[in-house]
Amino acid sequence: MSDFEWYWIGYKICFVLVFIGCWIYCIASYGFLFGLGLGWLPGVITATLVSFVWPLLLVAVVILFWVFIYLFVLTKG
């Protein structure tokens, strides 16, 4: 296993998740035919650019998770 193989595995996982989410957003925003037919193009562009910084996204998700846990669970006492 090379040194940066973990990065590319995370890149591929993030790419798929962002692409599907962006494509669904385009379908919801622009209608079924237009969003389904052309929504893959902004989905690919967005997923390619966002997936390069997936470690930062992971850190942001973990921080948001702990903030929500603190606000909604720990302060209800």
FILUM-461387 format. One record per residue (C-alpha): residue number from 1; chain; y, z, x. Coordinates in nm, 4 decimals. Each point is the difference from the previous one (the first is absolute). Example, Ala and Ser with C-alpha at 12.3 -4.5 7.8 and 13.67 -1.06 7.14 Angstrom:
# residues 2
   k c    north       up     east
   1 A  -0.4500   0.7800   1.2300
   2 A   0.3440  -0.0660   0.1370
***
This chain:
# residues 77
   k c    north       up     east
   1 A   0.0000   0.0000   0.0000
   2 A   0.3317  -0.1042   0.1487
   3 A   0.3058   0.2215   0.0157
   4 A   0.1880  -0.1634  -0.2868
   5 A  -0.2872  -0.0891  -0.2323
   6 A   0.0919   0.2936  -0.2274
   7 A   0.3470  -0.1524  -0.0436
   8 A  -0.1342  -0.3329  -0.1240
   9 A  -0.2443   0.1695  -0.2367
  10 A   0.2906   0.1903  -0.1545
  11 A   0.2051  -0.3201  -0.0044
  12 A  -0.2660  -0.1817  -0.2010
  13 A  -0.0395   0.2848  -0.2492
  14 A   0.3766   0.0280  -0.0450
  15 A   0.0337  -0.3783  -0.0318
  16 A  -0.2485  -0.0159  -0.2866
  17 A   0.1576   0.2938  -0.1856
  18 A   0.3585  -0.1258   0.0382
  19 A  -0.0962  -0.3577  -0.0860
  20 A  -0.1773   0.0999  -0.3215
  21 A   0.2839   0.2322  -0.0990
  22 A   0.2654  -0.2627   0.0670
  23 A  -0.1931  -0.2680  -0.1863
  24 A  -0.0423   0.2281  -0.3025
  25 A   0.3726   0.0762   0.0138
  26 A   0.0815  -0.3728  -0.0010
  27 A  -0.2307  -0.0587  -0.2963
  28 A   0.1638   0.2863  -0.1909
  29 A   0.3522  -0.1141   0.0863
  30 A  -0.0190  -0.3776  -0.0357
  31 A  -0.2721  -0.0496  -0.2580
  32 A  -0.3646  -0.0868   0.0220
  33 A   0.0146  -0.3686   0.0911
  34 A   0.2932   0.0065   0.2411
  35 A  -0.0926   0.3350   0.1542
  36 A  -0.3660  -0.0868   0.0391
  37 A   0.0687  -0.3480   0.1294
  38 A   0.2748   0.0752   0.2500
  39 A  -0.0148   0.3775   0.0374
  40 A  -0.2422  -0.0242   0.2906
  41 A   0.2744  -0.1426   0.2243
  42 A   0.2352   0.3019  -0.0039
  43 A  -0.3130   0.2153   0.0013
  44 A  -0.1167  -0.1492   0.3296
  45 A   0.3451   0.0182   0.1585
  46 A   0.0562   0.3605  -0.1059
  47 A  -0.3497   0.1115   0.0955
  48 A   0.0263  -0.1630   0.3432
  49 A   0.3308   0.1674   0.0821
  50 A  -0.0777   0.3418  -0.1486
  51 A  -0.3496   0.0227   0.1454
  52 A   0.1294  -0.0064   0.3568
  53 A   0.1584   0.3427  -0.0566
  54 A  -0.2940   0.1529  -0.1881
  55 A  -0.0088   0.3164   0.2156
  56 A   0.3547   0.0795  -0.1133
  57 A  -0.1023  -0.0583  -0.3613
  58 A  -0.2934   0.2352   0.0449
  59 A   0.2273   0.2718   0.1396
  60 A   0.2430  -0.0504  -0.2902
  61 A  -0.2797   0.0284  -0.2569
  62 A  -0.1299   0.3213   0.1591
  63 A   0.3504   0.1509   0.0075
  64 A   0.0600  -0.0946  -0.3642
  65 A  -0.3367   0.1461  -0.0969
  66 A   0.0843   0.3352   0.1580
  67 A   0.3497   0.0020  -0.1510
  68 A  -0.1476  -0.0549  -0.3472
  69 A  -0.2631   0.2682   0.0600
  70 A   0.2742   0.2421   0.1050
  71 A   0.2288  -0.0847  -0.2926
  72 A  -0.2541  -0.0114  -0.2818
  73 A  -0.2742   0.2383   0.1106
  74 A   0.1260   0.2572   0.2450
  75 A   0.3344   0.0764  -0.1667
  76 A  -0.1485   0.0581  -0.3474
  77 A  -0.0908   0.3614   0.0843
***
